Amino acid sequence: MSPLYLYAYAEERGIDVDWYSMESVESLSIRLSSGKCAVAVDPWKLRTVSDENVKLAHELGHCETGSFYNLYSPFDVQQKHENRADRWAIKKLVPKDELDKAVKQGNTELWELAELFDITEDFMRKAVEYYKSTGM
């Protein structure tokens, strides 16, 4: 999947995506006071198109699931929000039926699958683990 699809998806959903040079993070998403969502991606920190796909999908996952955490609350669990954003990104970038089809066609190595889906190998590992753990 091309990152262009994700940028178009964001535009259709009214999610602003901007390229912005950032010191300490590669990408981030925020809920604006208007209720809309915005995403920033640092283009200087993207290593590959696959990396761009994964980062953008993850940030869109925060927007689409409302998974934002409060850094100042001792009661908010950051990992819960990160996992929810990852699950959304996995379903968007690696639909289960397409993954099953790819495996049936003989693509069984993580690197092959990652290349086929235009994502990083680490994210493909996460997707496979997610689908195995959920029994989907």
PLY file of the C-alpha trace (Angstrom):
ply
format ascii 1.0
element vertex 136
property float x
property float y
property float z
element edge 135
property int vertex1
property int vertex2
end_header
0.00 0.00 0.00
1.33 3.39 -0.92
1.52 6.10 1.75
-0.51 8.20 -0.70
-3.50 6.04 0.20
-3.08 6.92 3.87
-2.69 10.63 3.13
-5.86 10.52 1.01
-7.63 8.59 3.78
-6.62 11.26 6.30
-7.83 14.04 4.02
-11.21 12.31 3.51
-11.60 11.99 7.28
-10.63 15.61 7.94
-7.37 14.69 9.67
-4.61 17.21 9.05
-1.25 15.63 8.25
1.77 17.88 8.19
5.45 17.25 7.66
7.33 18.92 10.43
10.89 18.68 11.68
10.86 17.51 15.30
13.69 17.05 17.76
12.73 14.01 19.75
9.99 12.09 17.91
9.45 10.78 14.40
5.69 11.25 14.37
2.85 12.26 16.66
-0.88 12.84 16.72
-2.97 15.18 18.82
-6.61 15.93 19.44
-7.21 19.63 18.79
-9.54 21.78 20.91
-11.96 21.75 17.96
-12.25 17.97 18.35
-10.41 17.34 15.10
-7.20 15.40 14.95
-3.83 16.38 13.53
-0.78 14.31 12.70
2.82 15.45 12.32
5.46 13.34 10.60
9.13 14.28 10.48
10.19 13.49 6.89
13.88 13.71 7.84
13.47 10.77 10.20
11.69 8.42 7.79
14.02 5.66 6.69
11.89 4.08 3.95
8.43 4.21 2.39
7.55 1.21 4.56
8.58 3.17 7.64
6.38 6.06 6.50
3.41 3.71 6.05
3.79 2.28 9.53
4.26 5.61 11.30
1.42 7.34 9.48
-0.98 4.41 9.99
-0.11 4.25 13.69
-0.80 7.97 14.16
-4.04 7.70 12.19
-4.90 4.81 14.51
-4.70 7.19 17.45
-7.05 9.58 15.66
-9.53 6.97 14.51
-9.79 5.20 17.85
-9.54 8.29 20.06
-6.56 6.71 21.78
-4.85 9.70 23.29
-3.25 9.64 26.70
-2.70 12.28 29.31
0.96 12.57 30.23
0.03 14.25 33.49
-2.43 11.66 34.76
-1.08 8.86 36.96
-4.21 6.85 36.11
-3.80 6.76 32.34
-1.95 3.77 30.87
0.04 4.92 27.86
0.61 1.42 26.47
-3.14 0.79 26.29
-3.47 3.69 23.83
-0.39 2.64 21.85
-1.75 -0.91 21.51
-5.13 0.37 20.32
-3.46 2.56 17.67
-1.31 -0.38 16.56
-4.33 -2.68 16.24
-6.07 -0.14 14.01
-2.91 0.21 11.89
-2.52 -3.56 11.61
-6.08 -4.00 10.39
-5.64 -1.15 7.91
-2.23 -2.15 6.52
-2.43 -5.95 6.86
-6.05 -7.10 6.56
-6.34 -10.68 7.82
-7.86 -12.04 4.61
-5.07 -10.52 2.52
-2.43 -11.90 4.89
-3.99 -15.37 4.66
-4.04 -15.11 0.87
-0.38 -14.07 0.75
0.66 -16.99 2.98
-1.34 -19.45 0.85
0.55 -18.13 -2.18
3.81 -19.14 -0.51
4.91 -15.90 1.11
5.85 -17.21 4.54
8.98 -15.28 5.53
8.42 -12.11 7.54
10.61 -10.09 5.18
8.61 -11.33 2.16
5.32 -10.42 3.77
6.62 -7.04 4.92
7.80 -6.26 1.41
4.50 -7.40 -0.07
2.47 -5.18 2.28
4.92 -2.26 2.10
5.55 -2.21 5.85
8.55 -2.78 8.09
9.53 -6.27 9.14
9.04 -5.34 12.81
5.49 -4.21 12.10
4.76 -7.41 10.15
5.97 -9.39 13.17
3.59 -7.37 15.33
0.72 -8.04 12.89
1.36 -11.79 12.82
1.56 -11.90 16.63
-1.68 -9.92 16.89
-3.60 -12.24 14.56
-2.18 -15.34 16.29
-3.06 -14.06 19.76
-6.59 -13.06 18.83
-7.31 -16.23 16.87
-8.54 -14.18 13.98
0 1
1 2
2 3
3 4
4 5
5 6
6 7
7 8
8 9
9 10
10 11
11 12
12 13
13 14
14 15
15 16
16 17
17 18
18 19
19 20
20 21
21 22
22 23
23 24
24 25
25 26
26 27
27 28
28 29
29 30
30 31
31 32
32 33
33 34
34 35
35 36
36 37
37 38
38 39
39 40
40 41
41 42
42 43
43 44
44 45
45 46
46 47
47 48
48 49
49 50
50 51
51 52
52 53
53 54
54 55
55 56
56 57
57 58
58 59
59 60
60 61
61 62
62 63
63 64
64 65
65 66
66 67
67 68
68 69
69 70
70 71
71 72
72 73
73 74
74 75
75 76
76 77
77 78
78 79
79 80
80 81
81 82
82 83
83 84
84 85
85 86
86 87
87 88
88 89
89 90
90 91
91 92
92 93
93 94
94 95
95 96
96 97
97 98
98 99
99 100
100 101
101 102
102 103
103 104
104 105
105 106
106 107
107 108
108 109
109 110
110 111
111 112
112 113
113 114
114 115
115 116
116 117
117 118
118 119
119 120
120 121
121 122
122 123
123 124
124 125
125 126
126 127
127 128
128 129
129 130
130 131
131 132
132 133
133 134
134 135
